[in-house]
Amino acid sequence: MAKLNQLVDDFLASVRGRGLSPKTLREYRFPLNEVLLPYCRVHSISELEQLSRSALDRLSAQLLEDGGKSGRPLSRHTIASYLRSINVFLSWAEAEGESVAGRAKAPKSSKRLIDVLSRDEVQAMEDAAVTERDKLIVRLLADTGIRVGELVRLTLNDLIERDRTHYLRVGGKTGERMVPIPRLYRRLLRYAQRGRPRDVPSDRIFISLRRRPGGDHGALTPSGVEQVIQDLGVRAGISKRVYPHLLRHSYATWALNRGMNPVMLAHILGHTSLAMIQNVYSHLTPTDAYEAMVRTLAEDDSATLSRLRA
């Protein structure tokens, strides 16, 4: 097991070295250290060459039948996330020159329906916010779909103006991208320049309203944003559970319903492929598709009429 343990340690070190978030590191560490390695020890697997497709299928079956480390049942979605992390490790090992025998195949699962917020509910949350900071947090998450970790890292230098177009430079886990903010740029710039507490040592846009023990205001944290969004959901009278990532799902659903090109949406959200769009937002109904088609045809008819008049 020494070599297998070392490979896992080297992989996790490479994840840290690439500057990926602590959350992403945890998503890899637990499935490898608490799922894969214990399974390999029990079944005397000490080389990746022994980790064949059938061996990985047995691991999947074991998780389905026996549950996780605590013995409690695991959802198929959780098992799929574990196996996905194991496959990333195996791909890395193969790229490092190791002989890899197979890949894990996730158990078949039904597609999850994602609850989303309507635009009226988003507006109700913004209206319920007392401070401009909290109003901007709601609007930025709901109108750009950026991740909460990306939001808290924003600085004044990330507000970009180019030839009268306005963007937000976002550094996400898939690299840097430019997110259009035609309606929010001036408002964000005004807040960043004049709306924050004055005694702020950080260059972050979003700052905690509470002073730290040292007496100054620190940068807002992801958990701080989660608390803000949860509280505003309650104040707005929204019965469903409200959290930052729900605003990301809501933006993507709204954009697709409005007929946005999925390729463009994937770029705005920071997805490297369309697979995530196809898998996560498959809850769109035939009615959604019909309304999008009606809007597209109406725009085409309008353009044709304008050409005829010209």
N, C-alpha and C positions, 0 to 999 in steps of 0.2 A: 504493500500500500504506500510505501515511502514515495515512489515516483509519482503516483497518482495524486497524493497529497501535495507534492511539490508543484505539480502542474496546476492544480487549483489555486495554490498560493500565488504562483507566477501570473496566472490569468487575472486574479483580483488586483494584483499589483499593477498590471497593465491598465486595468479599468481606472484605478486611482491616478495613474500617470497620465491618462488622457484627459483628466480634469472633469470626468463625469460626476454628476451630483451624488451626494451621500445616499439619497433615496435610490438611485439607480444601482449604486454599489450594494445596497441591502437587497435589492431585487435579484442580484446574482449570488450574493454570499449565502443566503439562507438555502435556496434550492441545492447549491453545490455542497455546502458543509453539513447541512442537516437532512438532506434527502438523498443525494447521489452517493456521497462517500459512505454513509452508514449502510446503504444498500449494497455497495461494492464489498464492504467488509464482511457482511453476512454471507454473500455469495462467492467469496474468495476471488474477486475480480481485482487484479492488481495492475493490469495494462489496458490501455484504451482499445487495443485490438480484441480484447475479450468482451468489450461492451458492444455487442452486436445489436442489430435491429431487434432480434427476438429477446435479448436481455433487457433492452429498453422497453419493449412491449410488456415484459413481466413486471418491470418497475411501475409502469402506468397502471397495470391491472392491480398491483399491490396497493397503490394509492387509492384506487377506486374502491377496493374491497375492505381495506384495513384503516383507511383514513390517514391522517398525518401523524406527526411525532407524538401528539397527545392522545392519539387513538380516536379522536373525533372525526366524523365524516368530512371529506373535502368536496367542494363543488367541482364540477368538471372545468369550470372557468379557472379556478385556482390551480388545478392539476395542469391545465394547458399552460399557465404562466410559468410553473415550475419547469416543465419540459422545454418550453421556449428558451429559458435561461440556460438549461443544460445544452441545448443545441448551439447556442451562441458560444458557449465554452468549447464545445467539440469543433466548431468551425475555426475558432481561434487556434486550438491545438493543431489542427490539420495545417493551417497556414504557417505554423511554427515548425512544420516538418514531421509531426507525429503521425503515426499510422492510425487512422480512425476507421472503425468497422461499420458504423451506421449512425442513423439519426433517430431521435424519438419522434413518434407520431402522436399528436394530441388526441384524446378521446373525443368522439363526436359529441357535440353539445348543441342545444337549441340556441338560436340567436336571442340575445337579451334585448328587451325593449328599454330604451333609454328615455326617462322622463325629462322633459325640457321645460324651460320657462317661456311664456309668451312675451311678446314685446311690451304688452301692457303690464305684465308682472315685473319686468325689468324696470320700466318707468316708475312703478309703484315703489320699488326698492330705492331707486335714486331719489324719489320724492321724500322717502322716509329718512334719508340720511341728513344729519344736521350740519356736517362740515363739508366744505368743498372737496377736501381730500377723499372722503368716503364716497361722495357723489361721483368723483372721477374714477375711483377704483371700480365701482359698479359699471359705469359706462365704458371704461376701457376694456374690461373683461368681456362685456356683452357685445361690444362693437368691433373687436379685433380677434377674440378667441385666444389671446395669448395665455400662457400658463402662469400660475401664481408665482412660481419661482422666477419667471422672466420679468414679471411686473415689479417685484421688489428690488430687482437689480438695475432698474432703469435709472439713468442719470440725465442731467440736462443736455449733455453731449449726444444723447441718443435721439434727440428731436432734430430731424433733418429736413431742411428746405432745399428743393432743387427745382429751379425754373418754375416757380409758383405751384409746385406740387409738394406735398408734405408726407413725411414718413416717420415711422418709429423704428429705430435700429434695435433689433431684438437678438440677444445672444442666447439661443436655446441649446438643447442637448443634441440637435442635429446640425449645429453651426449657426453662423450669423445670417439674418435675413432682414429685409426691409418690408415693414408692414404699413400699407397706406392708412393715413389718419386724416382725411380731408376735413372732417367736421371737428375733430378734437384737438388739432394742432395748436391753434391760438389759445384755447382754454388751458391746455396742458402747459404751454409756454408761460402763460400769465401766472399760473399757480406755482410752477417751478421757480420763477423769478421773484414773485412777491407774496405768494400765499403760504409758504412754509414758515415754521418758526425761524427766527433770525439766528439764534445761537446753535447752528447745526454744523458739526464738524464734517459730516458726511456729504458727498455730492449726489447722493441718491435723491430721486424725486419724492418718493413716498417715505415719510418720516413718522416715527411713533409720536403720538401726542403726549405721552407720559415721559417725564424726565427719568433718566437712569440714576442710580445711586451717586454717580459723579456729578450730577446736576445738569447734564446736557441731554439732548434728544438723539436717540439712536435711530438707525434705519429700521423701517418696518420689516417684520419677519413674515414668512409664509403662514405661520400659526396665527399671527396678528390679523392677517387678511382673512383667514378662515373665520376668525371670531367676528370680524366686521360683517362679513357676508351672512353669516348665520344670524346675527342679531338683526340685520336689516330685513332678512326674510321673515322673521317673526314680527317685526314692526309693521311690515307691509301686509301682514295677514295672509301670507302664503302658507298653505297647509302642508305642502310637500317639503321634504328635506332639502335645504338650500346650502350649497357649498360652492367654492370657486370654480371647480372643474365643471359643474353643472352649467355655468355661464358659457364655458367653452363649447360644450355640447349644444347649448341653445343657439349660440352664434352660428355654428356649422350647419345646424338644421335650418335655421332661418335663411342663411345664405344659399343653401341648396334649393330651398323652397322658392327663393326669388330667382332661381335660374342661373346662379353663379357656376362658371365652368369648374368642375371638380379638380382639374389640374391647378387652376389658380387658387382654389380653396386649400389644396394640399400645401402649396407654397406659403400661403398666409399663416396656416396653422403650424408650419414647420414639420410636415410629414415628408419623408424621403420618397414615398411611393403612394400610389392610389389605393393600396391594399387596406390601409387603415380607414380611409373614407368609405370604401366598399363594405368593410366588415362592421364598423361601428354605426354607420348611419343608414343601415339597411331597413330601419324602422319607417322610413318614408313610405307613404301609402300611394296607391294608384291615383287617388285624388290629388296628392301633392304633384305627381308627375303630370296629371292632366292640366292643373292650374299653371304649372311652369310652361307647358306647351302653349296654352292659350296666351300667356304673356309674350312668349317668343314670337308667335304668329302675329299678335297685335303690333309688336314693335316692327316686324317685317312689313306689315301692311302700311304702317305709318310712314316708314322709310320710302316705300314704293309710291305712296301718295305725294310725298314731298318731291320726289324726282319728277313726277308727272306735272306737278304745278310749276316746277322750275322750267 
